[in-house]
Amino acid sequence: MTLDEKLGIVTGTGQLNSARRCVGDTTAVTRLGIPSICFQDGPAGVRLVKNVTGFPTGINAASTFSRRLMRARGVAVGEEFRGKGAHVFLGPAMDIMRNPKAGRGWESFGPDPYLNGEGAYETIVGVQSVGVQACAKHYLANNQEHWRYGLSANLDDRTMHEIYFYPFLRSIEAGVASVMCAYNRFNDTSSCHNANLMGLLQKNGFQGYVVSDWGATHDSASDNANAGLDMEMPGDYIVIGGGVFGSNLESAVNDGEVTVQRLNEMVARVLTPWYRLGQDSGYPPVNFDAQQSDGSGSLNLNVNVRTAAHTALVREIAAASSVLLKNNKTVNSAGTTVRGLPAVKGVAKTIAIVGQDAKLPNLSCNDLNECNDGTMSVGWGSGSNSLAFIVPPIDALTSYIGTSATITSSLSNDLTAGPNAAKGKDMAFVFANAMSGELGFYDIVVGNEGDRNDLNLWYKGGSLVESVAAVCNNTIVVVHSVGPVSFSWSNHPNITGIIYAGAPGEQTGPAVVDVIYGAYNPSGRLPFSIADDESSYATSIVYNSLGFPDINYTEKLLLDYRYMDDQSITPRFEFGFGLSYTTFAYSSLSITAASDGYTISFTVANSGPLAGTEKPQLYLGYPAAAGEPKKVLRGFEEVPLAVGGSQSVSIALSTRGMSVWDTPSSQSYIRPSGTFTVYIGASIRDIRLTGTIAL
């Protein structure tokens, strides 16, 4: 290959390139049969393109506590990327939700490193199984939107390995094709030319390429290339950064500042996944134009990659990720539910549907979905997805209820109209939401600049819930949110049911109907804790600073439930929590040695009246001298059970899963000696079985 050909492979064609068809493109080497490699958003489906599916977000995939659904989602997303001719799926995101208000926390899998790692692993395996490259992002400690273009995330070695790097380690083990370095600095050095970060990837067996986030490169071409950056995107200067490679890299090579050997390695790392995943043979050509998101123009062939199977999967994940937080059910003498859940069609003769979040969202919003004036199915920014086929709750409920009840609606958050619609009704559904997204070019959505300003429901959603509950003694609340919100109203006696539905994608309406009326027995679990105030989370968003701030991760390993356990804080709803319409019993704990650690076995039985799926969780308590949190997640399973059914469940507890990062000496995972406690439960606070391991 010529020098120019090599440079074209490791440098994007430019944000300002009018011929660019994807979010990011490289320059083709036609004589060698190498096309322009197409990079496309995003984690929840193909963005800026017509005839695609709006998938559930990462945080909803996490809420399923189901590896099966995490992988199936990856396969389906990959199939649509492949069908559109996009080579690289810019995901999964695996940014730890360090603070519940973090703008892009919903793109990833929550605050727990283990759950993030499993979500990342299964997504990557799924996507790459159909020949599409996955791109693990954002490397590393990209945890807030304010000041993201230059803040320094400062954290110690152990915290870095055990919390923030762990999902990337699992991504490497999944064979991920690429890793995207982040905007922020890491310990005062730009992430994209941080040799220590790049070296950590190589040390752990990463064989793919590192690509910059769009405009995340700074300083010289040699600084970046020699530190380990393999590709720059989008390739030109875009105010926040960029424009480092290209002609600058050419000069650096000619001047000997970057060796030809290093450039060859960069090219090889980029092309290796392209060959390994079979993209060199029979891969569909790009058939869309991301710069014409309305589908117009000759380059948009409007290929339809939607399928009935994808739609059904999105509906299943949306239902499986719905978390039943409260259910005060009342049954009559015949055993029929008359208040609470699951609702029985025809029992309630008058029904109110209240809240702006129930209605169709703005389908004419901008390309970043920077609107929140209808139901919230996904956040805003480059991680958003298509709303073209969204089915809002009002449509799904109206269709299902039909003529079995008289429906009155108030599709706003008006605090007078809402309770007026609900007063005296047999049942009222209240929909409320909270949204966040990407900073972008310092974009503000309803007063929020990426990160949320607070934990309140938007548009006085909490007040709306309380005002409806004051006049209807069978109020069912559905919350769509990107993360934890205030549930200060949850104990109101007239609120008989609460469903936390997250950011569930385009089948939001049908899925919530499935859960409300019992076609789907809820099995979702919270992938974070819900506390009454931000101080319970030990971290904060830095909003104000004189210049790019240094953010010191002084909480170390104590995020979310780990901090709450340490400080004896009782959250309103804990990590891993989620109710069902049936009940489950646990028994027969057994701990046996295995070749790599231990096998933890136990029995789960359906002791209730309905078929359902339990999500047992394994938490580990370390010997006191290990310096670990009181309990940490180390396993989970999905156990579907018929009424009266039982199943033996086995969870592997690996040696690494029992180890801590040994910073001072070995720079490796070391399993400490002492007594470990194994906890099996339905949540971090609902422990059903306990055992010990003595080493």
C-alpha positions as CSV (number, residue, x, y, z in Angstrom):
1,M,0.0,0.0,0.0
2,T,1.1,3.5,-0.7
3,L,1.6,6.0,2.1
4,D,-1.5,7.9,1.0
5,E,-3.6,4.7,1.0
6,K,-2.4,3.9,4.5
7,L,-3.2,7.4,5.7
8,G,-6.7,7.1,4.2
9,I,-7.4,4.0,6.2
10,V,-6.4,5.5,9.6
11,T,-8.0,9.0,9.1
12,G,-11.7,9.8,8.6
13,T,-12.7,11.6,5.5
14,G,-14.0,14.6,7.6
15,Q,-17.1,15.9,9.2
16,L,-17.3,18.6,6.5
17,N,-17.0,16.1,3.7
18,S,-20.2,16.5,1.7
19,A,-19.6,13.0,0.1
20,R,-19.6,11.3,3.5
21,R,-22.4,8.8,3.8
22,C,-22.0,7.6,7.3
23,V,-21.3,9.2,10.7
24,G,-17.7,8.4,9.9
25,D,-16.0,7.1,6.8
26,T,-12.5,6.1,5.7
27,T,-11.0,6.4,2.3
28,A,-11.4,3.3,0.1
29,V,-8.5,1.6,-1.5
30,T,-10.3,0.4,-4.6
31,R,-7.4,-1.3,-6.3
32,L,-7.2,-3.7,-3.3
33,G,-10.9,-4.2,-2.9
34,I,-11.0,-2.3,0.4
35,P,-14.1,-0.1,0.6
36,S,-14.7,3.0,2.7
37,I,-15.3,1.6,6.2
38,C,-18.6,2.9,7.5
39,F,-18.9,3.9,11.1
40,Q,-22.5,4.5,12.3
41,D,-24.4,5.4,15.5
42,G,-25.4,3.9,17.8
43,P,-25.9,1.7,20.8
44,A,-29.7,1.5,20.4
45,G,-30.1,1.1,16.7
46,V,-29.0,2.6,13.4
47,R,-29.4,6.4,13.6
48,L,-30.0,9.0,10.9
49,V,-31.6,6.3,8.7
50,K,-35.1,5.4,7.6
51,N,-36.7,1.9,7.9
52,V,-34.9,0.8,11.0
53,T,-35.9,-0.3,14.5
54,G,-35.8,1.8,17.6
55,F,-34.3,-0.7,20.1
56,P,-34.4,-0.5,23.9
57,T,-31.5,1.3,25.4
58,G,-28.5,-0.2,27.2
59,I,-30.0,0.6,30.6
60,N,-33.1,-1.3,29.7
61,A,-31.1,-4.3,28.5
62,A,-29.4,-4.2,31.9
63,S,-32.8,-4.1,33.6
64,T,-33.7,-7.5,32.1
65,F,-30.9,-9.2,34.0
66,S,-31.0,-11.6,31.1
67,R,-27.9,-12.6,29.1
68,R,-30.3,-14.2,26.6
69,L,-32.0,-10.9,25.8
70,M,-28.8,-8.9,25.9
71,R,-27.3,-11.1,23.2
72,A,-30.5,-11.3,21.2
73,R,-30.6,-7.5,21.1
74,G,-27.0,-7.4,19.9
75,V,-27.8,-9.9,17.1
76,A,-30.8,-7.9,16.0
77,V,-29.0,-4.6,16.1
78,G,-26.1,-6.2,14.1
79,E,-28.5,-7.5,11.5
80,E,-29.9,-4.0,10.9
81,F,-26.4,-2.5,10.7
82,R,-25.3,-5.2,8.2
83,G,-28.5,-4.8,6.2
84,K,-27.7,-1.1,5.8
85,G,-24.1,-1.8,4.8
86,A,-22.6,-0.2,8.0
87,H,-19.3,-1.9,8.9
88,V,-19.0,-0.6,12.5
89,F,-21.6,-0.4,15.2
90,L,-20.6,2.4,17.5
91,G,-21.4,0.6,20.6
92,P,-21.9,-0.8,23.1
93,A,-21.4,2.1,25.5
94,M,-20.1,0.9,28.9
95,D,-19.6,4.1,30.8
96,I,-20.2,3.4,34.5
97,M,-23.2,5.4,35.9
98,R,-21.0,7.1,38.5
99,N,-23.8,9.7,39.2
100,P,-27.5,9.1,38.6
101,K,-27.8,12.4,36.7
102,A,-25.1,11.6,34.2
103,G,-26.4,12.6,30.7
104,R,-25.5,9.4,28.8
105,G,-25.8,6.9,31.6
106,W,-28.8,5.3,29.8
107,E,-26.7,4.3,26.9
108,S,-24.7,1.9,29.1
109,F,-25.6,-0.7,31.7
110,G,-25.6,1.2,35.1
111,P,-23.3,1.8,38.0
112,D,-22.2,-1.8,38.6
113,P,-19.0,-3.0,36.8
114,Y,-20.1,-6.7,36.7
115,L,-23.5,-5.9,35.1
116,N,-21.9,-3.5,32.7
117,G,-19.3,-6.1,31.8
118,E,-21.9,-8.8,31.1
119,G,-24.1,-6.3,29.1
120,A,-21.0,-5.3,27.0
121,Y,-19.9,-8.9,26.5
122,E,-23.3,-10.2,25.3
123,T,-23.9,-7.2,23.1
124,I,-20.5,-7.6,21.4
125,V,-20.9,-11.3,20.8
126,G,-24.3,-10.8,19.4
127,V,-23.4,-7.9,17.1
128,Q,-20.2,-9.6,15.8
129,S,-21.9,-12.9,15.3
130,V,-23.5,-11.4,12.1
131,G,-20.3,-10.0,10.8
132,V,-20.6,-6.4,12.1
133,Q,-17.7,-4.8,14.1
134,A,-18.5,-3.6,17.6
135,C,-16.8,-0.5,19.1
136,A,-16.5,-0.5,22.9
137,K,-16.8,3.1,24.3
138,H,-15.9,5.5,25.8
139,Y,-12.4,4.7,27.1
140,L,-12.1,5.7,29.9
141,A,-14.0,7.2,32.9
142,N,-16.4,9.2,30.6
143,N,-18.9,9.9,33.3
144,Q,-20.5,13.3,32.9
145,E,-21.4,15.6,30.1
146,H,-20.5,19.0,31.6
147,W,-16.9,19.9,30.8
148,R,-16.5,16.5,29.0
149,Y,-14.2,17.9,26.3
150,G,-11.4,18.5,28.7
151,L,-12.1,17.6,32.3
152,S,-9.7,15.2,33.9
153,A,-11.1,12.1,35.6
154,N,-8.5,11.3,38.3
155,L,-8.7,7.9,39.9
156,D,-6.4,5.4,41.5
157,D,-5.2,2.2,39.9
158,R,-7.4,-0.2,41.9
159,T,-10.5,1.8,41.3
160,M,-9.7,2.0,37.6
161,H,-9.2,-1.7,37.2
162,E,-12.1,-3.0,39.4
163,I,-14.7,-0.4,38.3
164,Y,-14.1,1.5,35.1
165,F,-11.8,-0.8,33.1
166,Y,-13.6,-4.0,33.9
167,P,-16.3,-3.7,31.2
168,F,-13.6,-3.1,28.7
169,L,-11.8,-6.2,29.9
170,R,-14.9,-8.2,29.3
171,S,-15.2,-6.5,25.8
172,I,-11.7,-7.8,25.0
173,E,-12.7,-11.2,26.1
174,A,-15.7,-11.0,23.7
175,G,-13.2,-10.3,20.8
176,V,-14.3,-6.7,20.3
177,A,-13.1,-5.2,17.0
178,S,-12.4,-1.7,18.2
179,V,-12.3,0.6,21.2
180,M,-13.2,4.3,21.2
181,C,-11.1,6.6,23.3
182,A,-13.0,9.4,25.1
183,Y,-13.1,13.2,25.1
184,N,-12.0,13.6,28.7
185,R,-8.5,13.5,30.1
186,F,-7.6,10.6,32.3
187,N,-5.3,11.5,35.2
188,D,-4.4,14.7,33.4
189,T,-3.5,13.2,30.0
190,S,-5.8,13.2,27.0
191,S,-7.4,9.8,26.7
192,C,-6.6,9.4,23.0
193,H,-2.9,9.8,23.5
194,N,-2.7,8.3,27.0
195,A,0.0,5.6,26.6
196,N,-0.9,4.0,29.9
197,L,-4.5,3.5,28.9
198,M,-3.5,2.2,25.4
199,G,-1.0,-0.1,26.9
200,L,-3.5,-1.6,29.3
201,L,-5.6,-2.7,26.3
202,Q,-2.7,-4.4,24.7
203,K,-1.6,-6.0,28.0
204,N,-5.0,-7.6,28.3
205,G,-4.9,-9.1,24.8
206,F,-6.8,-6.5,22.7
207,Q,-6.1,-7.1,19.0
208,G,-8.3,-4.6,17.4
209,Y,-7.9,-0.9,16.8
210,V,-8.4,2.2,18.9
211,V,-10.5,5.0,17.2
212,S,-11.0,8.4,18.6
213,D,-14.3,9.9,19.6
214,W,-15.3,12.5,17.1
215,G,-12.9,15.5,17.7
216,A,-11.3,13.9,20.8
217,T,-7.7,14.2,19.5
218,H,-5.3,16.9,20.6
219,D,-1.6,17.8,20.3
220,S,0.6,16.2,17.6
221,A,0.1,13.3,15.3
222,S,3.2,11.6,16.8
223,D,1.8,12.0,20.4
224,N,-1.3,10.2,19.4
225,A,0.0,7.5,17.0
226,N,3.0,6.6,19.2
227,A,0.7,6.4,22.3
228,G,-1.5,3.8,20.6
229,L,-4.2,5.6,18.7
230,D,-4.9,3.7,15.4
231,M,-7.6,5.9,13.8
232,E,-8.8,9.4,14.0
233,M,-12.4,10.4,13.5
234,P,-13.9,12.3,11.9
235,G,-10.6,13.3,10.4
236,D,-10.8,17.1,10.4
237,Y,-10.8,19.9,13.0
238,I,-14.3,20.4,14.5
239,V,-13.6,23.2,17.1
240,I,-13.6,20.8,20.1
241,G,-10.5,19.0,18.6
242,G,-9.5,16.8,15.7
243,G,-7.5,17.3,12.5
244,V,-4.4,15.7,14.1
245,F,-3.8,12.8,11.6
246,G,-4.0,13.2,7.8
247,S,-1.3,15.5,6.5
248,N,0.2,15.9,9.9
249,L,0.6,12.1,10.3
250,E,2.2,12.1,6.8
251,S,4.7,14.7,7.9
252,A,5.4,12.8,11.1
253,V,6.1,9.6,9.1
254,N,8.3,11.4,6.6
255,D,10.2,13.1,9.4
256,G,10.7,9.8,11.4
257,E,8.6,11.0,14.3
258,V,6.2,8.0,13.6
259,T,7.9,5.0,12.2
260,V,6.6,3.2,9.1
261,Q,6.4,0.1,11.2
262,R,4.0,1.9,13.6
263,L,1.9,3.1,10.7
264,N,1.8,-0.4,9.3
265,E,0.6,-1.7,12.6
266,M,-2.2,0.9,12.7
267,V,-3.4,-0.2,9.3
268,A,-3.1,-3.8,10.2
269,R,-5.1,-3.3,13.3
270,V,-7.9,-1.5,11.4
271,L,-8.1,-4.1,8.6
272,T,-7.8,-7.3,10.8
273,P,-11.4,-7.2,12.1
274,W,-12.6,-6.3,8.6
275,Y,-11.1,-9.6,7.4
276,R,-11.8,-11.6,10.6
277,L,-15.5,-10.9,10.5
278,G,-15.8,-11.6,6.8
279,Q,-16.5,-8.1,5.7
280,D,-14.2,-8.6,2.7
281,S,-16.6,-11.0,1.1
282,G,-20.3,-10.6,0.4
283,Y,-20.9,-7.7,2.7
284,P,-23.7,-5.4,1.6
285,P,-22.5,-2.0,0.3
286,V,-23.6,1.2,2.2
287,N,-27.1,2.0,1.0
288,F,-27.9,5.2,3.0
289,D,-26.8,8.7,3.4
290,A,-26.6,9.9,7.0
291,Q,-26.3,13.5,5.8
292,Q,-29.9,13.2,4.4
293,S,-31.6,11.7,7.4
294,D,-35.0,12.3,5.8
295,G,-34.3,9.6,3.3
296,S,-34.0,11.9,0.4
297,G,-31.4,11.9,-2.3
298,S,-30.0,9.4,-4.7
299,L,-27.7,7.8,-2.1
300,N,-30.5,6.8,0.2
301,L,-31.8,3.6,-1.3
302,N,-34.3,3.2,1.6
303,V,-33.6,-0.4,2.2
304,N,-36.0,-1.7,4.9
305,V,-34.1,-3.8,7.5
306,R,-37.0,-4.0,9.9
307,T,-38.4,-7.5,10.6
308,A,-41.4,-8.9,12.5
309,A,-38.9,-10.8,14.7
310,H,-37.0,-7.5,15.6
311,T,-40.3,-5.8,16.5
312,A,-41.3,-8.8,18.7
313,L,-37.9,-8.8,20.4
314,V,-38.1,-5.1,21.1
315,R,-41.5,-5.6,22.7
316,E,-40.2,-8.5,24.7
317,I,-37.2,-6.6,26.0
318,A,-39.3,-3.6,26.8
319,A,-41.6,-5.8,28.9
320,A,-38.8,-7.8,30.4
321,S,-37.0,-4.6,31.5
322,S,-40.1,-3.1,33.1
323,V,-39.6,-3.1,36.9
324,L,-42.7,-3.5,39.1
325,L,-41.9,-1.3,42.1
326,K,-45.2,-1.4,43.9
327,N,-48.3,-3.5,43.7
328,N,-51.1,-3.1,46.3
329,K,-53.5,-5.6,44.8
330,T,-57.1,-6.0,46.0
331,V,-59.2,-9.0,44.8
332,N,-62.9,-9.6,45.1
333,S,-64.6,-12.7,46.5
334,A,-64.2,-14.4,43.1
335,G,-60.4,-13.8,43.1
336,T,-60.5,-11.1,40.4
337,T,-58.2,-8.2,40.7
338,V,-60.2,-5.0,41.2
339,R,-57.4,-2.7,42.3
340,G,-53.7,-2.9,41.5
341,L,-52.0,-5.2,39.1
342,P,-52.4,-7.2,36.9
343,A,-55.4,-5.3,35.8
344,V,-58.3,-7.3,34.3
345,K,-59.8,-6.0,31.2
346,G,-63.4,-5.0,31.7
347,V,-63.3,-4.7,35.5
348,A,-62.6,-1.0,35.4
349,K,-65.5,0.6,33.5
350,T,-64.1,4.1,33.6
351,I,-60.4,4.8,33.0
352,A,-58.3,7.9,32.9
353,I,-55.0,8.2,31.0
354,V,-53.0,11.2,32.2
355,G,-49.7,12.7,31.3
356,Q,-47.8,14.1,28.4
357,D,-45.6,11.0,28.5
358,A,-48.5,8.9,27.3
359,K,-48.8,10.6,23.9
360,L,-46.9,10.4,20.6
361,P,-43.5,12.2,20.8
362,N,-42.4,14.9,18.3
363,L,-41.6,13.0,15.1
364,S,-40.2,16.2,13.6
365,C,-37.5,16.8,16.2
366,N,-33.9,17.3,15.1
367,D,-31.5,14.5,14.3
368,L,-30.4,14.3,18.0
369,N,-33.9,13.8,19.3
370,E,-33.5,16.9,21.5
371,C,-37.2,17.1,22.4
372,N,-39.3,15.8,25.3
373,D,-42.9,16.5,24.5
374,G,-44.4,13.1,24.4
375,T,-43.5,9.6,25.6
376,M,-39.8,9.1,26.3
377,S,-38.4,6.0,24.8
378,V,-34.7,7.0,24.4
379,G,-32.5,9.9,25.5
380,W,-31.0,12.5,23.2
381,G,-27.7,12.7,21.4
382,S,-25.7,10.4,19.1
383,G,-27.1,7.5,21.1
384,S,-30.7,8.2,20.2
385,N,-32.6,6.2,17.6
386,S,-35.5,6.2,15.2
387,L,-38.9,7.2,16.5
388,A,-40.6,6.6,13.2
389,F,-42.4,3.5,14.3
390,I,-43.0,4.3,18.0
391,V,-46.3,3.1,19.5
392,P,-47.1,5.4,22.4
393,P,-48.9,4.2,25.5
394,I,-52.1,6.1,24.7
395,D,-52.5,4.2,21.4
396,A,-51.7,0.8,22.8
397,L,-54.0,1.2,25.8
398,T,-56.9,2.6,23.8
399,S,-56.5,-0.3,21.3
400,Y,-56.4,-2.9,24.0
401,I,-59.2,-1.6,26.3
402,G,-61.5,-1.0,23.3
403,T,-65.1,-0.7,24.3
404,S,-64.6,-2.5,27.6
405,A,-64.3,0.9,29.4
406,T,-64.9,4.5,28.9
407,I,-61.5,6.3,28.6
408,T,-60.9,9.9,29.5
409,S,-57.6,11.4,28.8
410,S,-55.5,14.4,29.7
411,L,-52.3,14.2,27.6
412,S,-50.5,17.0,29.3
413,N,-49.0,17.6,32.8
414,D,-51.6,20.2,33.6
415,L,-52.2,20.0,37.3
416,T,-55.8,20.9,36.9
417,A,-56.8,18.9,33.8
418,G,-55.1,15.8,35.0
419,P,-57.0,15.3,38.3
420,N,-60.2,16.5,36.6
421,A,-59.9,13.6,34.1
422,A,-59.1,11.1,36.8
423,K,-61.6,12.1,39.5
424,G,-64.0,9.3,40.3
425,K,-62.7,6.9,37.8
426,D,-62.3,3.2,38.5
427,M,-58.6,3.3,37.4
428,A,-56.2,6.0,36.4
429,F,-52.9,5.6,34.5
430,V,-50.4,8.4,35.1
431,F,-47.4,8.6,32.8
432,A,-44.4,10.8,33.7
433,N,-40.7,10.9,32.6
434,A,-37.2,12.3,33.0
435,M,-34.8,12.6,30.2
436,S,-31.1,13.4,29.6
437,G,-28.6,13.1,26.8
438,E,-25.4,14.2,25.2
439,L,-23.8,17.6,25.6
440,G,-23.0,17.9,21.9
441,F,-22.4,21.5,21.0
442,Y,-23.5,22.6,24.4
443,D,-27.1,21.9,23.6
444,I,-29.8,22.6,26.2
445,V,-33.0,20.6,26.4
446,V,-35.7,22.0,28.7
447,G,-33.0,23.6,30.8
448,N,-30.8,20.5,31.0
449,E,-27.3,20.6,29.3
450,G,-26.8,16.9,28.8
451,D,-26.6,15.9,32.5
452,R,-29.9,16.3,34.4
453,N,-30.2,19.2,36.8
454,D,-31.8,17.1,39.5
455,L,-33.6,13.8,40.1
456,N,-37.1,15.2,39.7
457,L,-39.6,14.0,37.1
458,W,-39.9,16.6,34.3
459,Y,-42.8,19.0,33.9
460,K,-43.8,18.6,37.6
461,G,-44.5,14.9,37.0
462,G,-44.3,14.1,40.7
463,S,-47.0,16.7,41.5
464,L,-49.1,15.3,38.7
465,V,-48.9,11.9,40.2
466,E,-49.9,13.2,43.6
467,S,-52.8,15.3,42.3
468,V,-54.3,12.3,40.4
469,A,-53.8,10.0,43.4
470,A,-55.7,12.4,45.5
471,V,-58.8,11.9,43.5
472,C,-58.5,8.2,42.3
473,N,-58.0,5.3,44.7
474,N,-56.7,3.0,42.0
475,T,-53.8,5.0,40.4
476,I,-51.2,3.2,38.4
477,V,-48.0,5.1,37.7
478,V,-45.7,4.4,34.8
479,V,-42.3,6.2,34.8
480,H,-40.1,6.4,31.8
481,S,-36.7,7.6,32.7
482,V,-33.0,7.5,31.9
483,G,-32.0,6.7,35.5
484,P,-33.1,7.1,39.1
485,V,-35.7,9.7,39.9
486,S,-37.5,10.9,43.0
487,F,-40.3,8.6,44.1
488,S,-41.2,10.6,47.2
489,W,-44.9,10.0,46.4
490,S,-44.6,6.2,46.2
491,N,-46.2,5.4,49.5
492,H,-49.4,7.3,48.7
493,P,-52.2,4.8,49.6
494,N,-54.2,5.5,46.4
495,I,-51.2,4.6,44.3
496,T,-51.8,0.8,43.8
497,G,-49.1,0.1,41.2
498,I,-45.8,1.6,40.0
499,I,-44.0,0.4,36.9
500,Y,-40.5,1.8,36.2
501,A,-40.3,1.3,32.4
502,G,-37.0,3.1,31.7
503,A,-36.2,4.0,28.1
504,P,-37.7,1.0,26.3
505,G,-37.6,1.8,22.6
506,E,-40.3,1.9,20.0
507,Q,-42.6,-0.8,21.4
508,T,-43.1,1.2,24.6
509,G,-46.9,1.2,24.4
510,P,-47.6,-2.5,23.6
511,A,-45.0,-3.6,26.2
512,V,-46.5,-1.6,29.1
513,V,-50.0,-2.9,28.2
514,D,-48.5,-6.4,28.3
515,V,-47.3,-5.8,31.8
516,I,-50.3,-3.9,33.1
517,Y,-52.8,-6.5,31.9
518,G,-50.7,-9.5,32.8
519,A,-49.8,-10.9,29.3
520,Y,-46.2,-10.5,30.6
521,N,-45.4,-11.2,34.2
522,P,-42.9,-8.5,35.1
523,S,-39.4,-9.8,35.8
524,G,-37.3,-6.6,35.4
525,R,-34.8,-5.6,38.1
526,L,-33.4,-2.2,38.9
527,P,-29.8,-1.9,37.5
528,F,-29.2,0.9,40.0
529,S,-30.5,2.0,43.4
530,I,-33.3,4.6,43.8
531,A,-32.7,6.8,46.8
532,D,-34.5,9.9,47.9
533,D,-31.6,12.4,47.4
534,E,-28.4,12.7,45.4
535,S,-26.3,12.6,48.6
536,S,-27.1,8.9,48.9
537,Y,-25.0,8.2,45.8
538,A,-21.6,9.7,47.1
539,T,-20.9,11.5,43.9
540,S,-22.0,14.7,42.1
541,I,-21.9,16.3,38.7
542,V,-19.5,19.2,38.4
543,Y,-21.6,21.9,36.7
544,N,-19.5,25.0,37.4
545,S,-15.8,25.4,37.0
546,L,-13.2,28.0,36.0
547,G,-11.9,26.0,33.1
548,F,-11.8,22.3,32.7
549,P,-12.0,20.8,36.2
550,D,-10.1,18.0,37.8
551,I,-12.6,15.5,39.1
552,N,-11.2,13.3,41.8
553,Y,-12.9,9.9,42.2
554,T,-12.6,9.9,46.0
555,E,-15.4,7.5,46.4
556,K,-13.2,4.8,44.9
557,L,-15.1,1.4,44.9
558,L,-18.1,2.8,46.7
559,L,-20.7,3.5,44.0
560,D,-24.4,3.2,44.2
561,Y,-25.5,0.3,46.4
562,R,-21.9,-0.2,47.5
563,Y,-21.8,3.2,49.1
564,M,-25.3,2.9,50.5
565,D,-24.4,-0.4,52.2
566,D,-21.2,1.2,53.6
567,Q,-23.1,4.1,55.0
568,S,-26.1,2.1,56.2
569,I,-28.4,4.1,53.8
570,T,-31.7,2.5,53.0
571,P,-32.8,3.4,49.5
572,R,-36.4,3.6,48.6
573,F,-35.9,0.8,46.0
574,E,-32.6,-1.1,46.0
575,F,-30.3,-2.4,43.3
576,G,-31.7,-5.6,41.8
577,F,-35.2,-5.1,43.1
578,G,-38.3,-5.9,41.1
579,L,-41.6,-7.5,42.0
580,S,-43.6,-10.2,40.2
581,Y,-47.2,-11.2,40.0
582,T,-46.1,-14.5,41.5
583,T,-43.7,-15.5,44.3
584,F,-40.5,-17.5,44.5
585,A,-38.9,-19.6,47.1
586,Y,-35.1,-20.4,47.4
587,S,-33.6,-23.5,49.0
588,S,-30.7,-26.0,49.0
589,L,-27.6,-23.8,48.7
590,S,-24.5,-25.8,47.7
591,I,-21.0,-24.5,47.2
592,T,-18.5,-26.8,45.5
593,A,-14.9,-26.2,44.3
594,A,-14.4,-26.0,40.5
595,S,-11.4,-25.8,38.2
596,D,-11.6,-22.0,38.2
597,G,-13.2,-21.0,41.5
598,Y,-16.5,-22.4,42.8
599,T,-19.9,-23.5,41.6
600,I,-22.8,-22.0,43.6
601,S,-25.9,-24.1,43.2
602,F,-29.4,-23.7,44.7
603,T,-33.1,-24.3,43.9
604,V,-35.7,-21.8,42.9
605,A,-39.4,-22.7,43.0
606,N,-42.5,-20.8,41.9
607,S,-44.6,-20.7,45.0
608,G,-47.2,-18.4,43.7
609,P,-50.3,-18.5,41.5
610,L,-48.9,-17.5,38.1
611,A,-46.1,-18.6,35.8
612,G,-43.2,-16.2,36.0
613,T,-39.5,-15.6,35.7
614,E,-37.2,-15.1,38.6
615,K,-33.8,-13.3,38.4
616,P,-31.7,-14.7,41.3
617,Q,-28.5,-12.7,42.0
618,L,-25.2,-13.8,43.5
619,Y,-23.4,-11.2,45.8
620,L,-20.0,-11.8,47.3
621,G,-18.7,-10.6,50.6
622,Y,-14.9,-10.5,50.9
623,P,-12.7,-11.0,53.9
624,A,-12.5,-7.8,55.9
625,A,-8.8,-7.3,55.1
626,A,-9.5,-7.2,51.4
627,G,-10.8,-3.7,51.5
628,E,-13.8,-4.4,49.3
629,P,-17.4,-3.2,49.7
630,K,-19.7,-5.2,51.9
631,K,-21.4,-7.0,49.0
632,V,-20.7,-6.9,45.3
633,L,-22.6,-8.5,42.4
634,R,-20.9,-11.5,40.9
635,G,-23.6,-13.4,39.1
636,F,-27.3,-13.5,38.0
637,E,-29.5,-15.9,36.1
638,E,-32.9,-16.0,34.4
639,V,-35.2,-18.8,35.6
640,P,-38.6,-19.2,34.0
641,L,-41.0,-21.3,36.0
642,A,-44.5,-22.7,35.7
643,V,-46.8,-22.6,38.6
644,G,-45.4,-25.1,41.2
645,G,-42.3,-25.6,39.1
646,S,-38.8,-25.6,40.4
647,Q,-35.3,-25.6,38.9
648,S,-31.8,-26.1,40.1
649,V,-29.6,-23.1,39.3
650,S,-25.8,-23.0,39.1
651,I,-23.7,-19.9,39.0
652,A,-20.0,-20.0,38.4
653,L,-17.9,-17.9,40.8
654,S,-14.5,-17.5,39.1
655,T,-11.2,-17.0,40.7
656,R,-11.0,-13.5,39.2
657,G,-14.5,-12.8,40.5
658,M,-13.1,-13.5,44.0
659,S,-10.0,-11.4,43.5
660,V,-9.0,-7.8,44.1
661,W,-6.6,-5.7,42.0
662,D,-3.2,-5.8,43.6
663,T,-1.8,-2.3,42.9
664,P,1.4,-2.1,45.0
665,S,3.2,-5.2,43.9
666,S,2.0,-7.7,41.3
667,Q,-0.2,-5.4,39.2
668,S,-2.6,-8.4,38.8
669,Y,-5.8,-9.8,40.3
670,I,-5.0,-11.7,43.5
671,R,-7.5,-13.8,45.5
672,P,-7.2,-12.8,49.2
673,S,-7.2,-15.4,51.9
674,G,-9.9,-15.5,54.6
675,T,-13.6,-16.2,54.7
676,F,-15.8,-15.1,51.8
677,T,-19.6,-14.9,52.2
678,V,-21.9,-16.0,49.4
679,Y,-25.3,-14.3,49.3
680,I,-28.1,-15.5,47.0
681,G,-31.1,-13.2,46.8
682,A,-33.8,-11.4,44.8
683,S,-32.0,-8.1,45.3
684,I,-29.0,-6.6,47.2
685,R,-31.2,-6.3,50.3
686,D,-33.5,-9.4,49.8
687,I,-31.0,-12.2,50.6
688,R,-32.6,-15.6,50.7
689,L,-29.5,-17.9,51.1
690,T,-26.1,-17.5,52.7
691,G,-23.0,-19.6,52.7
692,T,-19.2,-19.2,53.2
693,I,-16.0,-20.1,51.5
694,A,-12.8,-20.3,53.7
695,L,-9.5,-19.9,52.0
